[in-house]
Amino acid sequence: MAFRLNAPAWLKHGVSIRAAYVILGLTMVVPMAILASVQNDRGDLGVIGPTYPIRERDFLEYIQKRLSAMQKSGELQRLQEREAAIAKKRIERPKPVSGITRTEKTRVFHIDPTLTLDHAIRDAKGRILYMPGTKVNPFDHLAMSKHLLFIDGDDKEQVAWALTMAKHYDGQVKTILVKGSPTELMKQWKRRVYFDQQGVLTRKLHIRHVPAIVSQDGKRLRVAEMAP
């Protein structure tokens, strides 16, 4: 069953967007709670005849009643607290990047970052700077200011390796985790630590093992998977 929602209509009937999101289950927990409550209230009616579209006002009134009941019972607060705890956990310890293993043998390779434009690049006045089909290497116009360190934050040896590299390069590094808690390391190191969400960077850089370090080498990227 699908519902077409009209935000102004929700507001007109006194239901805030935030409350509507919670009740309609636009989180991971609330949908199950709403569906369970409907099933408990109505039972499994099955298919007993023709179905007709639900009028928006009837649906809004039902949602308002459910919201009021959930607020009075404390169910809404419990769901919100549970969602907050889940969100906090995901921030503190994101899902590990799949397919990344510990480096057993050092491997070094290069990546050419040259791009072929599929559309024209224009300046602020609309003048064409680069035509479609033009090959552009970012290193023709800028340079990497820091080395990128990819590590497993749960591996003490890799964490120690990252600290050694940071000292070697006088702090000109960015540490990126593929596993572990970036917030824990930030507390320990007193500096920013990143996480390769969904493995976007490791895929683009063809990194299969960590620890690894990425640096600029002329007009190419040098990727070194290092055995610690």
C-alpha positions as CSV (number, residue, x, y, z in Angstrom):
1,M,0.0,0.0,0.0
2,A,1.4,3.4,-1.0
3,F,0.4,6.8,0.3
4,R,0.9,10.1,-1.5
5,L,1.9,12.7,1.1
6,N,1.4,16.4,0.8
7,A,3.7,18.3,3.3
8,P,1.5,21.5,3.5
9,A,-1.5,19.3,4.3
10,W,0.3,17.7,7.2
11,L,1.2,21.1,8.6
12,K,-2.4,22.3,8.1
13,H,-3.7,19.5,10.3
14,G,-1.2,20.3,13.1
15,V,1.3,17.4,12.4
16,S,4.9,18.6,12.2
17,I,7.2,17.3,9.5
18,R,9.4,15.7,12.2
19,A,6.4,14.0,13.8
20,A,5.1,12.8,10.4
21,Y,8.5,11.3,9.6
22,V,8.5,9.4,12.9
23,I,5.0,8.2,12.6
24,L,5.2,7.2,9.0
25,G,8.3,5.2,9.7
26,L,10.9,7.1,7.7
27,T,13.4,5.6,10.1
28,M,14.4,2.0,10.5
29,V,12.4,1.2,13.6
30,V,9.2,3.1,13.4
31,P,7.8,1.4,10.3
32,M,7.7,-1.9,12.2
33,A,6.0,-0.3,15.2
34,I,3.3,1.3,13.1
35,L,2.6,-1.8,11.1
36,A,2.5,-3.9,14.2
37,S,0.1,-1.6,15.9
38,V,-2.2,-1.6,12.9
39,Q,-2.2,-5.4,12.7
40,N,-3.0,-5.6,16.4
41,D,-5.8,-3.1,16.1
42,R,-7.4,-4.6,13.0
43,G,-6.2,-8.2,12.8
44,D,-5.6,-9.9,9.5
45,L,-8.6,-9.1,7.5
46,G,-7.5,-10.6,4.3
47,V,-9.1,-9.7,0.9
48,I,-12.8,-9.3,1.5
49,G,-13.8,-7.1,-1.4
50,P,-12.9,-4.2,-3.6
51,T,-10.4,-1.7,-2.3
52,Y,-10.6,2.1,-2.6
53,P,-8.1,4.9,-2.1
54,I,-7.7,6.1,1.5
55,R,-8.8,9.7,1.9
56,E,-6.0,11.9,3.1
57,R,-7.9,13.5,6.0
58,D,-8.9,10.1,7.4
59,F,-5.3,8.9,7.2
60,L,-4.1,12.1,8.9
61,E,-6.6,11.8,11.7
62,Y,-5.4,8.2,12.2
63,I,-1.8,9.3,12.3
64,Q,-2.6,12.1,14.8
65,K,-4.4,9.6,17.1
66,R,-1.5,7.1,16.9
67,L,1.0,9.9,17.6
68,S,-1.0,11.0,20.6
69,A,-1.2,7.5,21.9
70,M,2.5,6.8,21.4
71,Q,3.4,10.0,23.2
72,K,1.2,9.3,26.2
73,S,2.5,5.7,26.5
74,G,6.1,6.7,26.1
75,E,6.5,4.5,23.1
76,L,7.5,7.4,20.8
77,Q,10.3,8.5,23.2
78,R,11.6,5.0,23.4
79,L,11.7,4.7,19.6
80,Q,13.4,8.0,19.3
81,E,16.0,7.1,21.9
82,R,16.6,3.8,20.2
83,E,17.1,5.4,16.8
84,A,19.5,8.0,18.4
85,A,21.5,5.1,19.9
86,I,21.7,3.3,16.6
87,A,22.8,6.5,14.8
88,K,25.4,7.2,17.4
89,K,26.8,3.7,17.1
90,R,27.1,4.0,13.3
91,I,28.9,7.3,13.6
92,E,31.3,6.0,16.2
93,R,31.9,2.7,14.4
94,P,30.8,2.7,10.7
95,K,30.4,-0.6,8.8
96,P,33.8,-2.0,7.8
97,V,34.8,-1.8,4.1
98,S,34.4,-5.3,2.7
99,G,37.1,-7.1,0.8
100,I,40.0,-5.3,2.5
101,T,42.6,-7.5,4.1
102,R,45.9,-6.9,6.0
103,T,48.9,-6.4,3.8
104,E,51.2,-9.4,3.8
105,K,53.5,-8.4,0.9
106,T,54.3,-4.8,-0.1
107,R,52.8,-3.8,-3.4
108,V,53.4,-0.5,-5.2
109,F,51.6,0.7,-8.3
110,H,50.6,4.0,-10.0
111,I,47.3,5.5,-11.1
112,D,46.8,8.0,-13.8
113,P,44.2,10.5,-12.7
114,T,43.6,11.9,-16.1
115,L,40.0,12.5,-17.0
116,T,38.3,12.8,-20.4
117,L,35.6,15.4,-20.2
118,D,32.1,14.4,-21.5
119,H,30.9,18.0,-21.4
120,A,32.3,21.5,-21.9
121,I,33.8,23.3,-18.9
122,R,33.0,27.0,-18.8
123,D,34.2,29.9,-16.6
124,A,32.0,32.3,-14.6
125,K,31.1,34.3,-17.8
126,G,30.1,31.3,-19.7
127,R,33.2,31.1,-21.9
128,I,34.4,27.7,-22.8
129,L,37.6,26.7,-21.1
130,Y,37.7,23.0,-22.1
131,M,35.8,21.3,-24.9
132,P,34.2,17.9,-24.6
133,G,36.7,15.2,-25.2
134,T,39.5,17.2,-23.6
135,K,41.9,15.2,-21.4
136,V,42.5,16.9,-18.1
137,N,45.0,15.8,-15.4
138,P,44.2,17.5,-12.0
139,F,48.0,17.6,-11.3
140,D,48.4,20.1,-14.1
141,H,46.7,22.6,-11.9
142,L,47.1,21.5,-8.3
143,A,49.2,19.3,-6.0
144,M,48.3,17.0,-3.2
145,S,49.0,18.7,0.1
146,K,48.9,15.6,2.2
147,H,49.6,11.9,2.0
148,L,46.6,9.6,2.5
149,L,47.0,6.7,5.0
150,F,44.6,3.9,4.8
151,I,44.5,1.6,7.9
152,D,42.4,-0.8,10.0
153,G,41.8,1.1,13.1
154,D,41.3,-2.1,15.1
155,D,44.9,-3.3,14.3
156,K,47.3,-1.9,16.8
157,E,50.3,-2.4,14.5
158,Q,48.6,-0.4,11.7
159,V,47.7,2.4,14.1
160,A,51.3,2.5,15.3
161,W,52.4,2.6,11.6
162,A,50.1,5.5,10.9
163,L,51.6,7.5,13.8
164,T,55.1,6.8,12.5
165,M,54.1,8.0,9.0
166,A,52.6,11.1,10.5
167,K,55.8,11.9,12.3
168,H,57.9,11.1,9.2
169,Y,55.8,13.5,7.0
170,D,55.6,16.1,9.7
171,G,51.9,15.7,10.2
172,Q,51.1,16.2,6.5
173,V,48.9,13.2,6.3
174,K,45.2,12.3,6.4
175,T,44.4,9.0,8.1
176,I,41.4,7.1,6.6
177,L,40.0,4.0,8.3
178,V,38.5,1.0,6.5
179,K,37.6,-0.5,9.9
180,G,37.4,0.6,13.5
181,S,36.3,3.7,15.3
182,P,37.4,7.1,13.9
183,T,36.1,8.9,17.0
184,E,38.2,6.7,19.3
185,L,41.4,7.6,17.4
186,M,40.4,11.3,17.3
187,K,40.2,11.3,21.0
188,Q,43.6,9.7,21.3
189,W,45.4,11.7,18.7
190,K,43.6,15.0,19.1
191,R,43.3,15.4,15.4
192,R,40.9,14.5,12.6
193,V,40.5,10.9,11.5
194,Y,38.4,9.9,8.5
195,F,36.5,6.8,7.4
196,D,36.2,5.4,3.9
197,Q,32.4,5.2,3.9
198,Q,31.1,2.3,1.6
199,G,34.7,1.8,0.3
200,V,34.4,4.6,-2.2
201,L,38.1,5.7,-2.0
202,T,39.6,2.2,-1.8
203,R,37.7,1.2,-4.9
204,K,38.8,4.2,-6.9
205,L,42.4,3.7,-5.8
206,H,42.3,-0.1,-6.3
207,I,43.4,-0.7,-2.7
208,R,42.9,-4.3,-1.6
209,H,45.2,-4.4,1.4
210,V,46.0,-2.1,4.3
211,P,48.0,-0.3,5.6
212,A,48.5,1.7,2.4
213,I,49.8,5.1,1.6
214,V,48.8,7.2,-1.4
215,S,51.1,10.1,-2.6
216,Q,51.6,12.2,-5.6
217,D,54.4,11.1,-7.9
218,G,54.7,13.6,-10.7
219,K,51.4,13.6,-12.5
220,R,50.3,10.2,-11.2
221,L,49.2,8.8,-7.9
222,R,51.6,6.4,-6.2
223,V,49.8,3.7,-4.1
224,A,51.8,1.5,-1.8
225,E,50.3,-1.3,0.2
226,M,52.8,-1.6,3.0
227,A,53.6,-4.7,5.1
228,P,53.9,-3.2,8.6
